[in-house]
Amino acid sequence: MTDNLTQRLADHVRTEGWSDRNAFLVDDDAWTFDRVFDGAARVAGGYRAAGLRPGERVLLALPDSIEMVWCLLGAWQAGLVAVPVNVQMSQEDLTRDIATAEPALAVVDPETAGWLEGADLVPTTHVPPLLKGEPEPGFRGGADDSALALFTSGTTGPPKLCFFRHRDLGSVRGAGSTSGPGTVGLSVSRMYFLGGLSASLFTTLTTGQVSVLSRPRATPAAAVGLMRRHRVTHLFSQPSFLARLLLEPGHADVLGHLRLAICAGEVLSARMREKVVPLLGERLINAYGATEIGGIAIGPPAAYDTPSAVGLPFDGRPVRIVDADGRTRPVGERGELHIHVPFATRGVVRGSLGPRHEADVWHPTGDLASLDEDGVVHVHGRLDDVEVIGGQNVVPGEIEQLLESHPEVLEAAVSAVRRPAGDTSLRAYVVRAPAAGPGPGADPDALAAELVGLAESRLSWYKIPHDLVWLDALPRNGNGKILRRQLRANGGQFV
């Protein structure tokens, strides 16, 4: 079997006999596996005609679409490094990412990133010109050559670029996978994230599942419509998106049709568990991982009675909890979670620096966690999110979970604020749940007092928010993670 990623996937599809089956559904069009790989070969030929050489980086400023699929697979066939990016970013942020990636070419969708054509940041092209040439007959690169570069989430600083090799991507799913011919998947996480790329592209090409692609970023209302229209059986979503989907008319019907719903990208809150577990039961899976290392732990929330529980570590990936001095902590005690991985990719600040890889390492996740007596991983928050109030360490997640347990709170975030007098105390940023009728929360001041009272009744003094800021939505990156540095820097002015 070849070590080129695209050829490996194409060979697998032919061996399984899926060539004339549908692979992707986009609007009113259905694309078979044969048409997918034909388009990829044409794009690979277009890259070659454009003068790109193996090892160079091609930036894909495209929405989730059949064109994105072709451009990814075509890049790997041509031996290029594909760099998919978020086309919903601001021009400032996308300009920053282009400077970091240092691509030889950008493939641009005129409707979403057309401004790049006149920005003189990088040579640009559209997909149609790439499709006009002769298909590429062969496959270049593979094994230890870089195939993909993804940006880190940027929750703690400027995003960095992580490189992945051909051998690290597209592993064929085993017999235990619930996806396959006859299942229909929808990922609301986009293909510029590893989770979204796996759920939409790799799951389709390795299991034979049909995947629904949405060019616009799916709103909860649009997701309900897509799920109903295409009879979606497998959903991949961030918990915050799922929370909003539950507010949409018709959500019970489309969720009832699901065979599997995977939540990933952020913490599944206690409030969300209370709402979703009764609807989905063990069909709901909580997945926990990181761009640099892939999956860490996975499990069904219905099996655990505490919101901090994620699940058991992935097979072959031992974990341990260590203190600040690197000593292993016993069962039940908190510390930083380390995971032993055969391969880890480190982010770089310039694409020309090339990949930073480590093999057979204990990788520090930066997460505050613990292990219970059954080996289940419990995640309590980010170590870099820990605030110091009155000389005491405070984990915001504990306070956020308490606030979100209130029926009139949709979501909450907590951070430290330096006060005019020079002292530091906590501020809560709260998004209210849609009104369900008259009650004490109808008056924002009364609800704020009620939430502070709830904290006073359950938490130590240094964990009690001094004040609250009402928001329409918490600032999040494209994968749903809260951008706490924006909360701290802007004082909560996101309404």
Sequence and secondary structure as in RCSB ss.txt:
>XXXX:A:sequence
MTDNLTQRLADHVRTEGWSDRNAFLVDDDAWTFDRVFDGAARVAGGYRAAGLRPGERVLLALPDSIEMVWCLLGA
WQAGLVAVPVNVQMSQEDLTRDIATAEPALAVVDPETAGWLEGADLVPTTHVPPLLKGEPEPGFRGGADDSALAL
FTSGTTGPPKLCFFRHRDLGSVRGAGSTSGPGTVGLSVSRMYFLGGLSASLFTTLTTGQVSVLSRPRATPAAAVG
LMRRHRVTHLFSQPSFLARLLLEPGHADVLGHLRLAICAGEVLSARMREKVVPLLGERLINAYGATEIGGIAIGP
PAAYDTPSAVGLPFDGRPVRIVDADGRTRPVGERGELHIHVPFATRGVVRGSLGPRHEADVWHPTGDLASLDEDG
VVHVHGRLDDVEVIGGQNVVPGEIEQLLESHPEVLEAAVSAVRRPAGDTSLRAYVVRAPAAGPGPGADPDALAAE
LVGLAESRLSWYKIPHDLVWLDALPRNGNGKILRRQLRANGGQFV
>XXXX:A:secstr
  SSHHHHHHHHHHHHT TTSEEEEETTEEEEHHHHHHHHHHHHHHHHHTT  TT EEEEE  SSHHHHHHHHHH
HHTT EEEE  TTS HHHHHHHHHHH  SEEEE HHHHGGGGGS SS EE HHHHHSS    S    TTSEEEEE
E   SSSS  EEEEEGGGS     TT S STT EEEESS TTSHHHHIIIIIHHHHH  EEEE SS   HHHHHH
HHHHHT  EEEE HHHHHHHTTSTTHHHHHHT SEEEE SS   HHHHHHHHHHHGGGEEEEEEETTTEEEEEE 
GGG SSTTEEEEE TT  EEEE TTS B  TT  EEEEEEEEEEEE BSSGGG  EEEEEEEEEEEEEEEE TT 
 EEEEEEGGG EEETTEEE HHHHHHHHHTSTTEEEEEEEEEE TTS EEEEEEEEE    SSSGGGSHHHHHHH
HHHHHHHHS GGGS SEEEE SS  B TTS B HHHHHHHTT   
